[in-house]
Each structure stands twice: as C-alpha cells, then as structure tokens.
C-alpha cells in the first residue's frame, strides 16, 4: 500500500484532522497535503514520528523496490553517509598536513639535519664558506660553524659540520646541502671559487652574532 494511502486511512481511522496531525508533526498543512498527493516525502525522523502517532509499524511501510518514497529516503541516507565519510577523510588529511608542516617547521627552526633531509620543499644546493683560523694544524677533523653563501646575493645560512684537515691556503669549502643536512664537503683554495661567489665566501672568518645576523636559518618561513 502506498504511503499516502496509509497516511490518509490511519488519520481518518484515528479521527485526526489534517491540521491536528500537522501540528503534532510540527509541519504545515501544505507539507502534509504534498505527502498525501505523493508530491514529496517526509525525512526519516518525521517518518518515525508518523509511525508513532498513527500507530503504524515501520515494517508495514512499502519496501524500497515497492515505493519511490522509501527509495528516495534510502538514497538520501546513503548520500549523507558518503558525504560524512568524505568530510572525515578531508578533515584527517588537513590535520595530517598541519602536523607534517609543523614537523618540517620544527626541523627548520632547530636546524635538524635529519628532518631537513626528509623535507620535500628543500632543494639540494651548493654553497661556499670560509673556515675558521686554524687552532691546531695537526688536528685531522674538527667541527666548524660557518656561514654558507648559496648565491651571489648573500642568501645562505649558518651550518655546523665536520671538516678534514685544512691549511691557511685551502680553508674555503664547497658544501652541497639540503639546508642543515650536509651531503658533501670539499676543501678549496680561494682561486677555485667562481668569481661571482668569492666576495660572498669572504677572506676573513667571523663568528655568528645573533644580535646583528638574526636567525641562523635565514628563512622567514622556516619550513619553506
């Protein structure tokens, strides 16, 4: 039996007017009239109310393949579930993206070489630097903290790495790096540095001064 037919017969059997039934369902008479004429259908919440007020079991309503109303409701439910699933996936992706970018930002801010190595936004580049004056010429390796110039316009950052034994003549370096991750270090003399980079590499080593030079990374947005 069609929903509209059940609605009309049960309402009359319970001696309910259209207006009183509409008031009980918190809908207008026009809405009830549209249901009666199969022009629209109630949502699931309202359908449950109708079954309670008119004492109709939901099992007695037409099945999906017997009535377009049930089919439409089922379709709407499936669409809502699909919509919620899509929103959940998008939300999780946004959270994961935020966590990932924050993780990369932490790596840049702390000059974490391992994180910088994994950072997909950082490209491998070559830079030049002058090493500190020798404190002990017999020392085979030592850790240095130098400013590495990446281009002729002075872009670069302060990096720490270990270098082999060097002399006063070959205390310049060619450094291949992904920001703080050092992949290769090569000792040079000043004449081996391209002309455009010699001025940036410098002739005298000066240590890092935080008050005048700012962050060691030289980046305004630390994860880019």
C-alpha positions, 0 to 999 in steps of 0.5 A: 500500500502506498504511503499516502494511502496509509497516511490518509486511512490511519488519520481518518481511522484515528479521527485526526484532522489534517491540521491536528496531525500537522501540528503534532508533526510540527509541519504545515498543512501544505507539507502534509497535503504534498505527502498525501498527493505523493508530491514529496516525502517526509525525512526519516525522523518525521517518518518515525514520528508518523509511525508513532502517532498513527500507530503504524509499524515501520515494517508495514511501510512499502519496501524500497523496490515497492515505493519511490518514497522509501527509495528516495529516503534510502538514497538520501541516507546513503548520500549523507553517509558518503558525504560524512565519510568524505568530510572525515577523510578531508578533515584527517588529511588537513590535520595530517598536513598541519602536523607534517608542516609543523614537523618540517617547521620544527626541523627548520627552526632547530636546524635538524639535519635529519628532518631537513633531509626528509623535507620535500620543499628543500632543494639540494644546493651548493654553497661556499664558506670560509673556515675558521683560523686554524687552532691546531694544524695537526688536528685531522677533523674538527667541527666548524660553524660557518656561514654558507653563501648559496648565491651571489646575493648573500642568501645562505645560512649558518651550518655546523659540520665536520671538516678534514684537515685544512691549511691557511691556503685551502680553508674555503669549502664547497658544501652541497646541502639540503639546508642543515643536512650536509651531503658533501664537503670539499676543501678549496683554495680561494682561486677555485671559487667562481668569481661571482661567489668569492666576495660572498665566501669572504677572506676573513672568518667571523663568528655568528652574532645573533644580535646583528645576523638574526636567525641562523636559518635565514628563512622567514618561513622556516619550513619553506 
